[in-house]
């Protein structure tokens, strides 16, 4: 053995092994003095270690391992050899066996970890730890893709070693990839965070180092960071995860060289995230870093890939590379022949992975094939494609190692089964679908919007089948509506999100309420309608929750809650113009460095929501605040009817009903006939389409409006008036309309004429004093006591006579009302001055043009001097402390923009009510300039006299409007559309 160390001749090494083996086999007792059998064993192990290192023969390595295991329990002190030295050698040789794959790789790595943990617990110097730990690190890194779920002992050992040797970057990296691998298998966010923290630590500690080892570890670290962030975004789909992944990917591309082999793959992933952002939020702006690298793709054609897969033997790494190539290729395939070629290629890949059943991604080709077959069915309608896709996804759900894609397979299986039922009318599959729906809805790996859509499908199918899960499905759907809305960060992106999923958002609460009415749960139906309407206003109202009562109990907690709400409101009302946006005020939220503005907004908002949710849970621990910010109960909602009945019209295809809410009596139900739903749609379409095709003053529109009012009376007005009489609600009572769906755009207040014995034309507003409210909560909020002042209210007058030809008489009239009037006329009324004026006045009167922008409700605005605008969002941002009443003598102020969701009530009148005005007068369409003075004169004559001091001025506004409209209606030459136009919202 000594000569081998000098000569490096294999013959000397072989002879040493042979002679030592023969000596150990000699019969006992051995002559004294001379080497003992234990000494020969040590020499033999020394020779076997040398042989394993240099020649890497599996048999030698296996023999060496067994002998080292035996030596660990022998008394070695006499030979100047310690147990720790033997243990270190055993770890090294196990590492060689892992490299050769001549044993059980996972068991070998686990044994190495246990032995290293033992060494870490001993008192050996750090220099002696480096060799065995390096062997373990190498084993973990080289066999990373084959590890499956790393054993707990391996991770515990690496964690302990990382504490002892924090600057050993290769060890830190091995720990990080172990956490990463376990995250891929378990989807544990805790593992993700530990992996990312370790990787970030490596990048930070090596950022200023110029040594080769430090620089050498940075590239794989950066690659792993990127892959890990992408995996979390793909697996969970939370918006903040998507933005963090985008940021990580851009960072990689910024630092990677142009010939980096990962560059194309990272660029494609970044583009997918950008497409996801556009799809979810309607927002562009992710820099397409690396988009010019598309040419650097290597040979990715289907034909070349198919050819290489026909080779008889492929390594595990080659299979992985082929899988990645095919995965990158299939997204862009839409042509049927090419899709069939991709299916053929994928079948070859599946067959190839059959030869490597222990590969950690062995399940993925089956999923990829199932996805391709599903897409092929969508293009060809070949049912055999769909059947095979269904079978493949079912199989994947049975494979424990496929847990990372179980959620994707589950969604695809649901879609395929639903398509199969439609294609073949195969009702037998309903049972399987009904079992799968709850699994998908409760799978947190699926994005919240997708789970919401699945829950809606569950509810529809359950109701069609009269399945016992109807109530559970509806409850889950309605509970996810708000969560789904919060998925988007700003009011604009939330509205975009609502519109893209409008079918479910519009119909779900109405359908659920119709079911509750069907089974006699009228109070629950009212609660459901309240929860499912005006979601954006409800969200904003929640941000402005007054915490006075909480402040009296815990002022510090109340202050934290209010401050968090303010920050959230600021971020939620941030504007996102196309392609760019204003820099959001994220108030020092950590972890946002390097992100683009929208990314900062998303991540900052999610962190604030997490903080707010924790505060709400803490607040609810107090006995007096257990229901804090929970959906209002029916007992709370019925208080909205304290001043008069509220008429709720539920418009659902399943069944439509009219519910009359009373303060001190049970709900009164008016059932409707089967044609109610379709007739209401037809009335709305007739009015809207005629208004688009003809001018408001045209005979066509006037005729359409007349017929709609007459039909509305027969459809709604007549049964409501009859029910009022049964309930002994006297005429001239205050009543409120709380409509849903198409009824939000129909002039319910002006239904008629109502047949009478005296032949006088009377409309609904002649019999009762009508108002509207978007929700019951909005009406309750408007009635809350505030700092109301006595005396005639000061009025803020905002007018633009240059653009409104008949505004001057209206301006003069307002200025002579006998109360203090602050006039902002023409150029004296920039948006900032108007908002400032709203903060100081109880009453506001606008005499200017109102404008709408199709598909952009938050751009609805008052047109001010020089083209400046006061938008709906500007109004929402303001919080006038003493606001009471606003008269919006402008066009379209109670009209929603085309493309908006009716039950959201996104118009200027609702915005004024939301920001604090208790009562608001608005217009359903364009108004005639000439009507302004006459209407306003009668209105203020009715509202400002001091004879009813016990009634606040703003509460007189509904009757004052009714009186003014009645006078306008009686004026010669005033057609129907001019007086029907005016509506009252609020108290």
Residue pairs with C-beta under 8 A, 6 or more apart in sequence:
1 12
1 13
1 16
1 43
1 46
1 47
3 9
3 12
4 12
4 13
4 16
4 47
4 50
10 55
13 47
13 50
13 51
13 54
16 43
16 44
16 47
17 44
17 47
17 48
17 51
17 60
20 40
20 41
20 43
20 44
20 47
21 44
23 35
23 37
23 40
24 37
24 40
24 41
24 44
28 37
30 36
30 37
35 43
38 74
38 75
38 76
38 79
39 79
41 67
41 70
41 71
41 74
42 71
42 76
42 79
42 81
44 67
45 64
45 67
45 68
45 71
45 89
48 60
48 61
48 63
48 64
48 67
48 93
49 64
49 89
49 92
49 93
51 57
51 60
51 64
52 60
52 61
52 64
52 93
52 96
53 96
56 96
56 99
56 100
58 97
58 100
58 102
61 93
61 96
61 97
61 100
61 102
62 97
62 102
62 103
64 93
65 90
65 93
65 94
65 97
68 86
68 89
68 90
68 93
69 90
71 86
72 83
72 86
72 87
72 90
76 82
76 83
76 86
84 119
84 122
84 124
84 128
87 115
87 118
87 119
87 132
88 119
88 128
88 131
88 132
90 115
91 112
91 115
91 116
91 119
91 131
91 132
91 135
91 136
92 131
92 132
92 135
94 108
94 111
94 112
94 115
94 135
94 139
95 112
95 135
95 136
95 138
95 139
97 103
97 108
98 105
98 108
98 109
98 112
98 139
98 142
98 143
99 138
99 139
99 142
105 143
105 146
106 147
106 148
106 151
108 139
109 136
109 139
109 140
109 143
109 147
109 151
109 154
110 151
110 153
110 154
112 132
112 135
112 136
112 139
113 136
113 151
113 153
113 154
113 156
113 157
113 158
114 153
114 157
115 132
116 129
116 132
116 133
116 136
116 157
116 161
117 153
117 156
117 157
117 160
119 128
119 129
119 132
120 129
120 157
120 160
120 161
120 164
126 164
126 165
129 161
129 164
129 165
130 168
133 161
133 165
133 168
133 171
134 170
136 157
136 158
136 174
137 170
137 171
137 173
137 174
140 147
140 150
140 154
140 158
140 174
140 177
140 178
141 170
141 173
141 174
141 177
144 177
144 181
145 316
145 317
145 320
145 360
145 361
146 316
146 358
146 359
146 360
147 178
147 181
147 360
148 181
148 185
148 360
148 401
149 181
149 182
149 185
149 186
150 178
150 181
150 182
154 178
155 175
155 178
155 179
155 182
158 171
158 174
158 175
158 178
159 175
161 168
161 171
161 175
162 168
162 171
162 172
162 175
162 198
165 171
166 172
167 205
169 202
169 205
169 206
169 213
169 214
169 217
170 213
170 217
172 198
172 201
172 202
173 198
173 199
173 202
173 217
173 220
173 221
173 224
175 198
176 195
176 198
176 199
176 202
176 221
176 224
177 195
177 224
179 191
179 192
179 194
179 195
179 198
180 191
180 195
180 224
180 227
180 228
182 188
182 191
183 191
183 192
183 195
183 228
183 231
183 232
184 231
184 360
184 404
185 401
185 403
185 404
186 403
187 235
187 236
187 403
187 404
187 445
189 232
192 228
192 232
195 224
195 228
196 225
196 228
196 229
199 221
199 224
199 225
199 228
200 225
202 217
202 218
202 221
203 218
203 221
203 222
203 225
206 214
206 215
206 217
206 218
206 221
209 215
222 251
222 252
222 255
222 256
223 252
223 262
225 248
225 252
226 248
226 249
226 251
226 252
226 262
226 266
226 269
229 241
229 244
229 245
229 248
229 249
230 245
230 248
230 249
230 269
231 404
232 241
232 244
232 245
233 241
233 242
233 244
233 245
233 273
235 404
235 407
235 445
236 444
236 445
236 447
237 445
237 446
237 447
237 450
238 447
238 448
238 606
239 280
239 281
239 487
239 488
239 489
239 602
239 606
240 602
240 603
240 606
240 607
242 273
242 276
242 277
242 602
243 595
243 598
243 599
243 602
243 603
244 591
244 595
244 599
244 603
245 269
245 273
246 270
246 273
246 274
246 277
246 286
246 595
246 599
247 594
247 595
247 596
247 599
249 266
249 269
249 270
249 273
249 289
250 270
250 286
250 287
250 289
250 594
251 594
252 262
252 266
253 263
253 266
253 267
253 270
253 289
253 290
254 289
256 262
256 263
256 266
257 263
258 293
258 296
259 296
263 290
263 293
263 296
264 290
264 293
264 294
264 296
264 297
264 298
265 324
265 328
266 290
267 288
267 289
267 290
267 291
267 293
267 294
268 328
270 286
270 288
270 289
270 290
271 288
271 291
272 331
273 286
274 284
274 286
274 288
277 283
277 284
277 285
277 286
277 598
278 284
279 500
280 449
280 487
280 488
280 493
280 497
281 488
281 489
281 493
281 496
281 497
281 576
281 598
282 492
282 493
282 496
282 500
283 493
283 576
283 581
283 598
284 578
284 579
285 579
285 580
285 581
285 596
285 597
285 598
286 596
287 596
298 325
300 325
300 328
300 329
302 329
302 338
302 341
302 342
302 345
303 341
305 322
305 325
305 326
305 329
305 345
306 341
306 344
306 345
306 348
308 322
309 322
309 345
309 348
309 349
309 352
310 348
314 322
314 352
314 355
316 356
316 359
319 349
319 352
319 353
319 356
319 359
320 359
320 361
322 349
322 352
323 349
323 361
323 364
323 365
323 368
326 342
326 345
326 346
326 349
326 368
327 368
329 342
330 342
330 368
330 371
330 372
333 339
333 342
333 375
334 379
336 376
336 379
336 380
339 372
339 375
339 376
339 379
340 376
342 372
343 369
343 372
343 373
343 376
346 365
346 368
346 369
346 372
347 369
349 365
349 368
349 369
350 365
350 366
350 369
352 365
353 359
353 361
353 362
353 365
356 362
360 401
362 401
363 396
363 399
363 401
363 402
363 405
364 402
364 405
366 392
366 395
366 396
367 392
367 393
367 396
367 402
367 405
367 408
367 409
369 392
370 388
370 389
370 392
370 393
370 396
370 409
370 412
371 389
371 412
373 385
373 386
373 388
373 389
373 392
374 385
374 386
374 389
374 412
374 415
374 416
376 382
376 385
377 383
377 385
377 386
377 389
377 416
377 419
381 423
383 420
383 423
383 424
386 416
386 419
386 420
386 423
387 420
389 412
389 416
390 413
390 416
390 417
390 420
393 409
393 410
393 412
393 413
393 416
394 413
396 402
396 405
396 406
396 409
397 406
397 409
397 410
397 413
402 409
406 443
406 445
407 440
407 443
407 445
407 446
410 436
410 439
410 440
410 443
410 446
411 440
411 446
411 450
411 454
413 436
414 433
414 436
414 437
414 440
414 454
414 457
417 429
417 432
417 433
417 436
418 433
418 457
420 426
420 429
421 427
421 429
421 430
421 433
430 461
430 465
433 461
434 458
434 461
434 462
434 465
434 467
434 469
437 454
437 455
437 457
437 458
437 461
437 462
437 469
437 473
438 458
438 469
438 472
438 476
440 446
440 451
440 454
441 451
441 454
441 455
441 458
441 476
441 480
443 451
446 454
447 487
448 480
448 483
448 484
448 486
448 487
449 484
449 487
449 497
449 501
451 480
451 484
452 477
452 480
452 481
452 483
452 484
452 501
452 504
453 501
453 504
455 473
455 476
455 477
455 480
456 477
456 504
456 508
458 469
458 473
458 476
458 477
459 470
459 473
459 474
459 476
459 477
459 508
459 511
459 512
460 511
461 467
462 469
462 470
462 473
463 470
463 511
463 515
463 654
467 473
470 515
474 508
474 511
474 512
474 515
477 504
477 508
477 512
478 508
478 509
478 512
478 528
478 531
478 532
481 505
481 508
481 509
481 531
481 532
481 535
482 531
482 535
482 538
482 539
484 497
484 501
485 494
485 497
485 498
485 535
485 536
485 539
486 494
486 539
486 609
487 497
488 494
488 496
488 497
489 571
489 572
489 574
489 598
489 601
489 602
489 605
489 606
490 571
490 572
490 573
490 574
490 575
490 576
490 601
491 536
491 540
491 572
491 573
491 858
491 873
491 876
492 575
492 576
492 856
492 858
493 576
494 536
494 539
494 572
495 536
495 857
495 858
495 900
495 901
495 904
495 906
498 505
498 535
498 536
498 901
498 904
499 855
499 899
499 900
499 901
502 901
505 535
505 901
506 741
506 901
506 902
506 903
507 652
507 653
508 532
509 528
509 529
509 531
509 532
509 533
509 903
510 529
510 532
510 650
510 651
510 652
510 740
510 741
511 652
511 653
511 654
512 525
512 528
512 532
513 525
513 526
513 528
513 529
513 532
513 650
513 652
514 525
514 650
514 652
514 654
514 655
514 656
514 657
515 654
516 522
516 524
516 525
516 528
517 525
517 650
517 655
517 657
517 659
517 669
518 654
518 655
522 659
522 666
522 667
522 669
523 634
523 667
524 634
525 650
525 659
526 634
526 637
526 638
526 648
526 659
526 661
526 667
526 776
527 631
527 632
527 633
527 634
527 637
529 648
529 650
529 740
530 631
530 632
530 637
530 775
530 776
530 777
531 631
532 903
533 740
533 774
533 775
533 903
533 904
533 905
534 774
534 775
534 778
534 903
534 904
534 905
534 910
535 904
536 904
536 906
537 774
537 775
537 778
537 904
537 905
537 910
537 914
538 775
538 777
539 572
540 569
540 572
540 876
540 914
541 777
541 778
541 781
541 914
542 565
542 629
543 565
543 566
543 568
543 569
543 572
544 565
544 569
544 879
545 561
545 565
545 629
547 558
547 561
547 562
549 624
549 625
550 557
550 558
550 561
550 619
550 622
550 625
550 628
551 558
551 559
553 622
553 624
553 625
554 622
557 615
557 618
557 619
560 615
561 612
561 615
561 616
561 619
564 608
564 611
564 612
564 615
565 612
567 585
567 587
567 608
568 605
568 608
568 609
568 612
570 584
570 585
571 584
571 585
571 586
571 601
571 604
571 605
571 608
572 605
573 873
573 876
573 877
574 581
574 582
574 584
574 601
575 581
575 582
575 873
576 598
576 601
580 597
581 597
581 598
581 601
582 597
583 597
583 600
584 597
584 600
584 601
584 604
586 592
586 600
586 601
586 604
587 604
589 603
589 604
589 607
589 608
591 603
591 607
592 599
592 600
592 603
592 604
595 603
616 628
616 629
619 625
619 628
620 626
620 627
620 628
627 633
632 776
632 777
632 780
636 780
637 661
637 776
637 777
637 780
638 661
638 662
638 663
639 663
639 780
640 646
640 661
640 736
640 773
640 776
640 777
640 779
640 780
641 661
641 662
641 663
641 736
642 663
642 783
643 734
643 783
643 987
644 729
644 733
644 734
644 735
644 736
645 660
645 661
645 662
645 724
645 727
645 729
645 733
645 735
645 736
646 660
646 661
646 735
646 736
646 737
646 738
646 773
646 776
646 779
647 658
647 659
647 660
647 661
647 720
647 735
647 736
647 737
647 738
647 748
648 658
648 659
648 660
648 661
648 738
648 739
648 740
649 656
649 657
649 658
649 716
649 737
649 738
649 739
649 740
649 743
650 656
650 657
650 658
650 659
650 740
651 677
651 680
651 739
651 740
651 741
651 742
651 743
652 677
653 677
655 671
655 672
656 672
656 676
656 677
656 680
657 669
657 670
657 671
657 672
658 669
658 670
658 672
658 716
658 719
658 720
658 723
659 667
659 668
659 669
659 670
660 667
660 668
660 669
660 670
660 720
660 723
660 724
660 727
661 667
661 738
661 776
662 668
662 727
665 727
668 723
668 727
670 719
670 720
670 723
672 715
672 719
676 715
679 711
679 715
680 715
680 741
680 742
680 743
680 746
681 742
683 708
683 711
683 712
683 715
683 742
683 746
684 742
684 743
684 745
684 746
686 704
686 707
686 708
687 704
687 705
687 708
687 745
687 746
688 745
690 700
690 701
690 704
690 705
691 701
691 704
691 925
693 700
694 700
694 701
695 701
696 925
696 926
696 977
697 928
697 975
697 977
701 977
702 975
702 976
702 977
705 747
705 976
705 977
705 980
706 976
708 746
708 747
709 747
709 750
709 751
709 752
709 753
709 763
709 976
709 980
710 752
710 753
712 746
712 747
712 748
712 751
713 751
713 752
713 753
713 754
713 764
716 743
716 748
716 751
717 748
717 751
717 752
717 754
717 764
718 754
721 754
721 764
721 767
724 735
724 768
729 735
731 767
731 768
732 767
732 768
732 769
733 768
733 769
734 768
734 769
734 771
734 958
734 959
735 768
735 769
735 770
735 771
736 770
736 771
736 772
736 773
736 779
737 743
737 748
737 749
737 770
737 771
737 772
737 773
738 772
738 773
738 774
738 775
738 776
739 746
739 748
739 772
740 902
740 903
741 902
741 903
742 902
744 896
744 902
744 903
744 905
745 895
745 896
745 902
745 924
747 924
747 980
747 983
748 764
748 770
748 772
749 764
749 765
749 770
749 772
749 983
749 984
750 763
750 764
750 765
750 979
750 980
751 763
751 764
752 761
752 762
752 763
752 764
752 766
753 761
753 762
753 763
754 762
754 763
754 764
754 766
754 767
756 762
764 770
765 962
765 965
765 966
766 966
769 958
769 959
769 962
770 958
770 962
770 984
771 919
771 958
771 984
771 985
771 986
771 987
772 894
772 983
772 984
772 985
773 779
773 985
773 986
774 905
774 910
774 913
774 985
775 905
778 910
778 913
778 914
778 986
779 986
779 987
782 913
782 918
782 919
782 986
782 987
783 918
783 987
786 882
787 881
787 882
788 884
788 952
789 842
789 882
792 818
792 819
792 820
792 944
792 946
792 953
793 819
793 841
793 842
793 843
793 884
793 885
793 953
793 954
794 819
794 820
794 821
794 822
794 840
794 841
794 842
794 843
795 814
795 817
795 819
795 820
795 821
795 822
795 841
795 842
795 843
795 844
795 845
796 821
796 822
796 824
796 834
796 837
796 838
796 840
796 841
796 843
796 844
796 845
797 811
797 814
797 815
797 821
797 822
797 823
797 824
797 825
797 845
797 847
798 824
798 829
798 834
798 837
798 844
798 845
798 846
798 847
798 848
798 862
798 864
798 870
799 807
799 810
799 811
799 823
799 824
799 825
799 826
799 829
799 846
799 847
799 848
800 807
800 825
800 826
800 829
800 847
800 848
800 849
800 863
800 864
800 865
801 807
801 808
801 811
801 825
801 826
802 826
802 865
803 848
803 849
803 863
804 847
804 848
804 849
804 929
804 932
805 929
806 929
806 930
806 932
806 933
807 847
807 848
807 929
807 932
809 932
809 933
810 847
810 889
810 932
810 933
810 936
811 823
811 825
811 847
813 933
813 936
813 937
813 940
814 821
814 845
814 847
814 936
814 940
815 821
815 823
817 940
817 944
818 944
819 944
822 837
822 840
822 841
824 833
824 834
824 837
826 865
827 865
827 866
828 865
829 864
829 865
830 864
830 865
830 868
831 864
831 868
831 869
831 870
831 874
834 862
834 864
834 870
835 870
835 874
835 875
835 877
835 878
837 844
838 844
838 875
838 878
838 880
838 883
839 878
839 879
839 880
839 881
840 880
840 882
841 880
841 882
841 883
842 882
842 883
842 884
842 885
842 953
842 954
843 884
843 885
843 886
843 887
843 953
843 954
844 883
844 885
844 886
844 887
844 912
844 917
845 886
845 887
845 889
845 936
846 862
846 886
846 887
846 888
846 889
846 890
846 893
847 889
847 890
847 932
848 862
848 863
848 864
848 890
849 862
849 863
849 890
849 891
850 860
850 861
850 862
850 863
850 888
850 890
850 891
850 892
850 893
850 908
850 923
851 860
851 861
851 862
851 863
851 869
851 891
851 892
852 860
852 892
852 895
852 897
852 898
853 859
853 860
853 897
854 897
854 898
854 899
855 897
855 898
855 899
855 900
856 897
857 872
857 896
857 897
857 900
857 904
857 906
857 907
858 871
858 872
858 873
858 906
859 871
859 872
859 873
860 871
860 872
860 892
860 897
860 906
860 907
860 908
860 911
861 869
861 870
861 871
861 872
861 874
861 908
862 869
862 870
862 890
862 908
863 869
864 870
872 906
872 907
872 908
872 911
875 908
875 911
875 912
875 915
876 911
876 914
876 915
877 915
878 915
879 915
879 916
880 915
880 916
880 917
881 916
883 915
883 916
883 917
883 918
884 917
884 918
884 919
884 952
884 953
884 954
885 917
885 918
885 919
885 920
885 953
885 954
885 957
886 912
886 917
886 919
886 920
886 921
887 920
887 921
887 936
887 939
888 894
888 908
888 909
888 912
888 920
888 921
888 922
888 923
889 921
889 927
889 932
889 935
889 936
890 908
890 923
890 927
891 923
891 925
891 926
891 927
892 907
892 908
892 923
892 925
892 926
893 907
893 908
893 909
893 922
893 923
894 907
894 908
894 909
894 910
894 922
894 923
894 924
894 983
894 985
895 907
895 923
895 924
895 925
896 902
896 904
896 905
896 906
896 907
897 906
897 907
900 906
907 922
908 922
909 920
909 921
909 922
909 983
909 985
910 985
912 920
912 922
913 919
913 920
913 985
913 986
917 986
918 954
918 955
918 986
918 987
919 954
919 955
919 957
919 958
919 984
919 985
919 986
919 987
920 984
920 985
920 986
921 939
921 957
921 961
921 982
921 983
921 984
921 985
922 982
922 983
922 985
923 981
923 982
923 983
924 980
924 981
924 982
924 983
925 977
925 981
927 978
927 981
927 982
928 978
931 968
931 974
931 978
934 967
934 968
934 971
935 964
935 965
935 968
935 982
936 964
937 964
938 960
938 963
938 964
938 967
938 968
939 957
939 960
939 961
939 963
939 964
940 960
942 956
942 959
942 960
942 963
942 964
943 953
943 956
943 957
943 960
944 953
948 956
954 986
954 987
955 987
957 984
957 986
958 984
958 987
961 982
961 984
962 984
964 982
965 979
965 982
968 974
968 978
968 979
969 979
